[in-house]
Amino acid sequence: MLILRRKRNESLLIGENIRITIIECAADGVRLAIDAPKQISILREELSAAEQTNKMALTPDMNSVRMLQSIFQHKDSNQNNQ
């Protein structure tokens, strides 16, 4: 991890095509301007974590799928017996 100290209107470069500029420093946080190519995704970390949680929620747990299959099979066999 690299730790830097920057003042307002100072920048740092990541590689050749990403520039981060300090816009404002305040007691409650720092405002940054990030200039990067469009193909590079820039997300706040908490949004990235939420995105991963949502993706995991969309992926079915195979045990749950099997349980649902058995419920529907049981339900179908009961309806066919009536």
Residue pairs with C-beta under 8 A, 6 or more apart in sequence:
4 12
6 12
6 22
7 22
7 25
8 22
8 23
8 24
8 25
9 21
9 22
9 23
10 21
10 22
11 19
11 20
11 21
11 22
12 19
12 20
13 19
13 20
14 20
17 36
17 37
18 34
18 35
18 36
18 37
18 40
19 34
19 35
19 36
20 32
20 33
20 34
20 35
21 32
21 33
21 34
21 35
22 30
22 31
22 32
23 31
23 32
23 33
24 30
24 31
34 42
36 42
43 51
